[in-house]
Amino acid sequence: MIIALLLLIIAGGAYYIWRQKGQLNDLVEQSELYKEELADEYNELSVQYEGFKMQISNDSLIAQLETERMKVQRLQDELRTVKATDAKRISELKKELETLRKIMRGYVAQIDSLDRLNQLLTKTNQEVTARYQAATETVSQLTQEKAQLIETVQIAAKLDASNISVTGLTSKNKATDKLKKMEKLEVRFTINKNITAQPGEKTVYIRIQTPADDILTKNANNTFLYENKQIPYSEKRSLEYTGEETTMQIYWLIEEFLQPGAYRVDIFADGYLIGRKSFQL
């Protein structure tokens, strides 16, 4: 009798434990689903913050939104690691989500207010711009005419090199067309008369280009400004220009191997290309 009673108690206890375990498994499954739903909500909120950042140009507001988005990211990371059985922390994360949503609604209202203000400012700006454009048409036309006149004067004042010749010289300064005997190259040219050019000391640069399109230069730091860029030159020489025709020579001392072929020399002064000559070696 006692044994039967004990067996009945044990069976009842086993059934109770089995039932409790089943209920616990159900609770864990529900908690897992709840956790997944919460993760989706956090992800949606993160996307919303990112979307708002792309819609505005206010640096201060963008920084605030990024701060809140980082909070969302931090809580998302924590949610991934928290156990489904930790109901307390999951509940706290749910409350955190609601707080972040309230903050988001505040930002939405602020952005809407900024949008309305921007629309008003845009309308006002369009009206002001229309009046400004009408008032500046005459000034723009006069400015353009002045610029054209200045350009014309600058072009007229530009120096011009003519009679350009390049001669190979031996160590005794005799002309030669044999590369093996050449010690230097003489670049001779004439700066034409130009009474509109500004007189005074000028620097004339030459650039010798090889058949391989390289520029001969003695030093990588030998550069000058041309069309807003620093470009290398081969040699330079100062000239006291009076406005009258002037003949000058610039020499290149040959210290490297020069291959036979087509070369070119460009001549510059006052930031302009004033002459060019192709020659054969």
Order of alpha helices (4+ residues) and beta strands (2+ residues): alpha-alpha-alpha-beta-beta-beta-beta-beta-beta-beta-beta-beta
